[in-house]
Amino acid sequence: MKTIAALQAFVTANPPVGGPTAAELKAIEAEMPLILAEVELLDAQIPLLDRPATVLDERRLRRARRKVLAARRDLLNRTASQSGGAA
């Protein structure tokens, strides 16, 4: 039987130093509207795990889904225009 401790040196041999780069932070900033929209969708879905949806819950869920789709569309349009071509 192999132990996990024997493999631990390979996993932790080169820990990341200095945090995210400027390019990574810029990518995260560009994706932030989509991330926030997905969090809002999760916030709408979580209460519905243990109870049936009311009319207001369904509206909130539809609104959150539309927001996610719009954020994805905007992000794809922004990245396509920055790369200089159509996807």
C-alpha positions in Angstrom: 0.0 0.0 0.0 1.4 3.4 -1.0 1.2 6.3 1.4 0.2 9.8 0.4 3.0 11.2 2.4 5.6 9.8 0.0 4.0 11.8 -2.8 3.6 15.0 -0.8 7.0 16.4 -1.7 6.0 16.4 -5.4 2.8 18.3 -4.7 4.3 21.0 -2.4 7.8 21.2 -4.0 7.2 24.5 -5.8 4.6 26.6 -4.0 3.4 29.7 -5.9 5.2 32.9 -5.0 3.9 36.4 -5.1 0.2 35.8 -5.9 -1.5 36.4 -9.2 0.2 38.3 -12.0 -1.1 41.5 -13.4 -2.5 39.7 -16.5 -4.3 37.2 -14.3 -5.9 40.0 -12.2 -6.9 41.8 -15.4 -8.6 38.6 -16.7 -10.4 38.2 -13.3 -11.6 41.8 -13.5 -12.9 41.3 -17.0 -14.8 38.2 -15.9 -16.2 39.7 -12.7 -19.7 40.6 -14.1 -20.1 37.0 -15.1 -18.9 35.7 -11.8 -21.3 38.0 -9.9 -24.2 36.9 -12.2 -23.4 33.3 -11.5 -23.3 33.9 -7.8 -26.7 35.6 -8.0 -28.0 32.5 -9.9 -26.7 30.2 -7.2 -28.4 32.4 -4.6 -31.6 32.0 -6.4 -31.2 28.2 -6.8 -30.1 27.3 -3.3 -33.3 28.0 -1.5 -35.2 25.9 -4.0 -33.3 22.7 -3.1 -35.6 22.0 -0.2 -38.9 23.6 -1.1 -41.1 24.1 -4.1 -40.7 27.3 -6.1 -43.2 30.1 -5.7 -44.1 32.6 -8.4 -41.6 35.0 -7.0 -38.9 32.4 -6.9 -39.5 31.5 -10.5 -39.2 35.2 -11.5 -36.0 35.6 -9.5 -34.6 32.4 -11.2 -35.5 33.6 -14.7 -34.0 37.0 -14.0 -30.8 35.5 -12.7 -30.5 33.1 -15.7 -31.0 36.1 -18.1 -28.4 38.0 -16.3 -25.9 35.1 -16.6 -26.6 34.8 -20.3 -26.2 38.6 -20.9 -22.9 38.6 -18.9 -21.6 35.7 -21.0 -22.6 37.4 -24.2 -21.0 40.6 -23.2 -17.8 38.8 -22.1 -17.6 36.9 -25.4 -18.2 40.1 -27.4 -15.5 41.9 -25.5 -13.0 39.2 -26.0 -13.8 38.8 -29.7 -13.5 42.5 -30.3 -10.1 42.6 -28.4 -8.8 39.6 -30.4 -9.7 41.4 -33.6 -12.0 38.8 -35.1 -15.2 36.9 -34.9 -15.4 33.6 -33.1 
